Structure formats: C-alpha cells, structure tokens
Amino acid sequence: MPGIHEVHRLPYSAEQMFDLVADVGRYQEFLPWVVATRVKSDNGSEMVADMLVGFKALREKFTSRVEKRRAEEIKVHYVDGPMRDLDNVWRFHAVDANSCDIEFDVRFSFRNALFEKLAGQYFDKAFRKMVAAFEARAHELYGEPQTS
C-alpha cells in the first residue's frame, strides 16, 4: 500500500498546529483540491466529517472518522468514498513552547489497481503541496514565528 511518513519541524507550538489540523471545517479555505467540508459530528475527541475533493471536472466525496487527542495526535480513519483505504496519523511533538515536530503518516489504496499506480506517481508532489498549504495557513493564522 503506497504511503508517506515524514517529520517536519515548525516554528509554532504543538497546540497551535493541533488546532489548525483539527479544524477540518475550514480546509476548503486553504487546502488545494478541497472543494468543501462538512463536519457531521464533533464531541471534542471524535469527529465524523465529509470532504469533497476536486480537480477540474472530477469530484469525489470522502467520509472520515477523526480521533483527536489534544495537542498530541490526530488519527483519520477512512469510512466511505472512492478508495479502498485511506488512513493518516498526525503526531505533534513539542520541541519548546514555540516550536514542534509534526510527524505525518499516510497510507492509501484504491479499489482500481491502475488508479493506485497512477496516484503513486503523483502522490509525493501532491503531498508536498498539501504540507506547504498547512505551513502557509499556520503563518497566516499565527503570524511570524516566535523565537525561543
């Protein structure tokens, strides 16, 4: 099953980055290819959300269950959509009061083997574009990084 595992150090607190990633309802404001989101339920530790992604005329809806452990971890479990599986985990490791390491792991598989092969070729580029969007959003929300 194709996937990516990466760690990035960012000049924002683990709490700030957790809040940014957990705010699924605003993804369409800054993430490429996210057309719309709908949070169906959220009790603080678990959320169920729909995400509509699109590229040109292609549109697909995904439903995920999101487990949240405040400022430590967010696990996203694929519930329904066009894929066989799509799960990811975000872990937030505080370095100090003003910076953190974000560990990200994503694994996916398509129902169609040809789509999976094609997606695997473009996944790294798409992943990097998404990471850049989260970093830009952090800068927009939290301003210039604080120095310790």
C-alpha positions as CSV (number, residue, x, y, z in Angstrom):
1,M,0.0,0.0,0.0
2,P,1.6,3.3,-1.0
3,G,2.2,5.9,1.6
4,I,4.4,8.6,3.1
5,H,6.0,9.1,6.5
6,E,7.6,12.5,7.2
7,V,8.6,14.7,10.1
8,H,8.7,18.5,9.8
9,R,9.8,21.0,12.5
10,L,7.7,24.1,12.5
11,P,8.1,27.4,14.5
12,Y,4.7,27.1,16.1
13,S,3.5,25.3,19.2
14,A,2.1,21.8,19.2
15,E,-1.2,23.3,20.4
16,Q,-1.4,25.7,17.5
17,M,-0.6,23.1,14.9
18,F,-3.1,20.6,16.5
19,D,-5.8,23.3,16.3
20,L,-5.0,24.0,12.7
21,V,-5.1,20.4,11.6
22,A,-8.2,19.6,13.8
23,D,-10.2,22.5,12.1
24,V,-11.4,20.3,9.3
25,G,-14.4,22.6,8.7
26,R,-12.0,25.2,7.3
27,Y,-9.9,23.1,5.0
28,Q,-11.6,24.4,1.9
29,E,-10.2,27.8,2.7
30,F,-6.6,26.8,2.2
31,L,-6.0,23.2,1.1
32,P,-5.6,22.6,-2.7
33,W,-8.2,20.4,-4.2
34,V,-10.6,20.6,-1.2
35,V,-13.8,22.0,-2.6
36,A,-16.0,21.7,0.6
37,T,-16.1,20.1,4.0
38,R,-18.9,19.2,6.3
39,V,-18.5,18.2,9.9
40,K,-21.3,15.8,10.7
41,S,-20.5,15.4,14.4
42,D,-17.8,16.5,16.8
43,N,-17.7,15.8,20.5
44,G,-14.2,17.1,21.1
45,S,-12.4,13.8,21.0
46,E,-14.0,12.3,17.9
47,M,-15.4,13.8,14.7
48,V,-17.1,12.5,11.6
49,A,-16.6,14.7,8.5
50,D,-17.2,14.7,4.8
51,M,-14.7,16.2,2.4
52,L,-15.4,16.9,-1.2
53,V,-12.2,17.0,-3.3
54,G,-12.0,18.0,-6.9
55,F,-9.6,18.5,-9.7
56,K,-11.0,20.0,-12.9
57,A,-14.3,18.2,-13.6
58,L,-13.5,15.3,-11.3
59,R,-15.2,15.4,-7.8
60,E,-15.2,12.8,-5.1
61,K,-16.6,12.7,-1.6
62,F,-14.8,11.1,1.3
63,T,-16.1,10.4,4.8
64,S,-13.7,10.0,7.7
65,R,-13.8,9.4,11.4
66,V,-11.2,11.6,13.2
67,E,-9.9,10.7,16.6
68,K,-8.3,13.6,18.5
69,R,-6.0,13.6,21.5
70,R,-5.5,17.3,22.2
71,A,-2.1,18.6,21.1
72,E,-0.7,15.1,20.8
73,E,-2.3,13.1,18.0
74,I,-5.0,13.1,15.3
75,K,-5.9,9.8,13.6
76,V,-8.0,9.9,10.5
77,H,-9.9,6.7,9.6
78,Y,-11.4,6.3,6.1
79,V,-15.1,5.4,6.3
80,D,-16.5,5.8,2.8
81,G,-15.6,7.0,-0.6
82,P,-14.0,6.0,-3.9
83,M,-10.9,4.3,-2.4
84,R,-10.3,1.0,-0.7
85,D,-8.5,2.6,2.2
86,L,-7.0,6.0,3.3
87,D,-5.7,6.4,6.8
88,N,-3.4,9.0,8.2
89,V,-1.9,10.0,11.6
90,W,-0.6,13.4,12.7
91,R,1.6,13.5,15.8
92,F,2.6,16.7,17.4
93,H,5.8,16.7,19.5
94,A,6.6,19.9,21.4
95,V,10.2,21.0,21.0
96,D,9.8,24.0,23.2
97,A,7.0,26.5,23.9
98,N,7.2,28.0,20.3
99,S,8.1,25.0,18.1
100,C,7.1,21.5,17.4
101,D,7.9,18.5,15.2
102,I,4.9,17.2,13.2
103,E,5.1,13.6,12.3
104,F,2.7,12.6,9.5
105,D,2.0,9.2,8.2
106,V,-0.5,8.4,5.4
107,R,-1.3,5.1,3.7
108,F,-3.8,4.6,0.9
109,S,-5.1,2.1,-1.6
110,F,-7.5,2.4,-4.5
111,R,-10.2,-0.1,-5.5
112,N,-8.7,0.1,-9.0
113,A,-5.0,-1.1,-9.3
114,L,-4.4,1.2,-12.3
115,F,-5.6,4.3,-10.3
116,E,-3.3,3.2,-7.4
117,K,-0.3,3.0,-9.8
118,L,-1.1,6.4,-11.3
119,A,-1.7,8.0,-7.9
120,G,1.6,6.6,-6.6
121,Q,3.4,8.5,-9.3
122,Y,1.9,11.9,-8.3
123,F,1.3,11.4,-4.6
124,D,4.7,12.8,-3.4
125,K,4.1,16.1,-5.3
126,A,0.5,16.4,-4.1
127,F,1.7,15.7,-0.5
128,R,4.3,18.4,-0.6
129,K,1.7,20.9,-2.0
130,M,-0.6,20.0,1.0
131,V,2.3,20.4,3.5
132,A,3.1,23.8,2.1
133,A,-0.6,24.8,2.4
134,F,-0.7,23.8,6.1
135,E,2.6,25.8,6.7
136,A,1.2,28.8,4.9
137,R,-2.0,28.6,6.9
138,A,-0.1,28.5,10.1
139,H,1.8,31.6,9.1
140,E,-1.4,33.3,8.2
141,L,-3.2,32.4,11.5
142,Y,-0.3,32.7,13.9
143,G,1.9,35.3,12.3
144,E,5.7,35.5,12.3
145,P,7.3,32.6,14.1
146,Q,8.3,33.3,17.7
147,T,11.9,32.7,18.6
148,S,12.9,31.0,21.9
